[in-house]
Amino acid sequence: MKRLVGTLFLVFAPLAAAGFDAASANRLAESRACRECDLSGLDLSGARLWKAELAGANLSGADLSRANLGNANLSGADLSGAVLTKTYLTQANLGDARLTGADLSQAILTDADLSGADLSGAQMAGAYLELANLAGANLAGAVLTGANFTSANLTGANLNGADFTDAVLVGSDLEGATLEQAVFCRTIMPDGTPRSEGCP
């Protein structure tokens, strides 16, 4: 796996990684801008990528754990299978991004734009999504245990089979969302009432 490590910004260290474009890594390190680049499988854990321009980039399988991606543009990016545990994504643009099977456990997504994003099968336990825009997003089968969706926009979202155990949905908008076979166990619903169905 190739790795970009933060100093003043990022320093490129050449290690081996399949399907990875070294020129793209250099572009990212030099300018924090790499639209539609191939950064698949890259180790960016802890990287400082605030306001990075990564629209349409291929970050599938990349390690972005604990990275700072606040205000970054990741619209249309491929983050399938990526590791985003404890990643800072406040006000990031992830509209129409592909996050299938990604690990966003304890990620901070306050006021982030995830409209139209594909989060099916994503691991989002303990994720913080206050004020996030998930309109039309696909969260089918996502693990959302303990996630905070306070005042989030979930209108028209696909929440079929999602696990909302211990999640908080206070003030969120679920109008038009589909909830077939979704799990609600000790879940705090939009009106502040608890709901428990199918608890183990």
N, C-alpha and C positions, 0 to 999 in steps of 0.2 A: 504493500500500500504506500502511495506517495503521501507526503505530509507537508502542509504549510504551517509554520509555527510563528506565533506573534512575537515581534520585537517592537520596532517603531510601528510597523504594520504587519508584514508577513515576510518570512524568509523562505525561499524555496530550497528544499533539500532533495536531491534526486535519489529516490529509492524506486523499487519496482512496483508497477501496478498494471493490471490488464485493462485495456481499453481506455487508457488515460492519455490525454493530450498535454504534453509538457508545455507547449507553446501557450495553451490556454491558461495553465497554472501561472506562467510568468506574467501574462496579461493581467490576471487577477491580482497578483502580488504587487504589480506596479501601479495599477490604477483603480482597483476595487470595481472594475467594470469588465464584464465578460459575458455579453449577451449571446445566447445560443451556443455557449462553449461546452466542450465535453470535459466535465470534471467528475465523471463517474468513478466511484470507489476511492475518491481522494479523502485523506485524513485532514479535516479542517477543525478538529476538536479544539475548542478554546480560542479560535481565530477571531480577530476583531474586524468584522465586516459590516459595521454600521453604515447604512445608506448604500450598500453595495448594489450594483446594477447587474442582476443575474437573470433577467427575463429570458425565458425559453431555454435556460441552461440545462444540461444533463448532469444532475447530481445524484443519480440513482446509486444506491449503496454507499453513498458518502457518509463519513462520520462528522457531523456538525454539532456534536454534544458540547454543551456549555459555550457555544459560540455566541457572539453578539451580532445579531442580524436585525437589530432594531431599525425600522424605517427602510429596510432593504426592499428592492423590487425583485420578487421571485415569481412574478406572474407568468403562468404557462410553463414553469420549470418542471422538470421531471425529478421528483424526490422519492420515487418509489423505493421502498426498502431502506431509506436513509435513516441514520440515527440522529435524532434531534432532542435527546434527553437533556432537560434543564437548559435548553437553548432559549436565548432572549430574542423574541420576535415581535416585540411591541410595535404596533403600527406598521408592520411589514405587509407588503402586498403579495399575497399568495393566490390571487384570483386565478381560477382555472388551472391551478397547479395540480400535478399528479403526486399524491402522497400515499398511494396504496401500500399497505403493509409497513408504513413508516413507524418509527418509535418516537413519539412526542411526549413521552412520560415526563410530567412536571415541567413541560415547556411553558414559557410565558408568552401568551398570544393576546395580550390586552389590546383591544381596539385594532386587531389585525384584520385584514381583508382576505377571507377565505371563500368568497362567493364563487360558486361553481366548481370548487376544488373537489378532487376525488380522494377522500380519506377512508375509503372502504377498507375494512380490516386493520385500520391503524390502531396502534397502542397509544392511548392518550390518558392513562391513569394519572390523576393528580394535575392535569394540565389546567392552566389558568387562562380562561377565554372571556373574561369580562369585557362587554361591549364589542366583542368580535362579530364580524359580518360573515355568517355562514349560509346566506341565502342561496338556495339551490344546490348546496353542497351535498356530496354523497358520503354519508357516514355509516353505510350499511355494514353491520357486523363489527363496528368499531368498539374498542374497549374504552369506556369513558368513566370508569370507576373513580369516584372522588373528584371528578373534574368540576370546575367552577364556570358555569355559563351565565352568570349574573348579567342581566340586561343584554344578552347576546341576541342576534338576529338569526333565527333558524327557519325563517319562512321558506316553505317549499323544499326543505331539506329531506333527503332520504335517510331516515333513521331506523329503517327496518333491521331488526336483530341487534341493534346497538345495546350495550350494557351500561345503564345509567345508575348502577349501584352506588349509593352514597354521593351521587352527583347533586349539584345545586343549580337549579334552573330559575331562580327567583327573577322575575321581571323579564324573562326571555320571551321572544315571540315565536310561537310554534305554528302560526297560521299556515295551513296548507302542507305541513310536514307529514310524512308517512311514518307510522310508528308500529307497523306490524311486527309482532314477536319481539318488540323491544323489552328489555328487562328494567323494571323499576323496583328497586329495593332500598328502602330508607332514602329515597330520592325526594328532594325538596322541589316541588313543582312551581311553575311561574307565579301562581297566586300565593305561594308561601306555605301551602299545605303539604304534608308528607304523603308519599305514595309508596306502597310496598306490594309488589306482585311477583310471584315466582322467586322469592328469596330462598336460598339453599336451606 
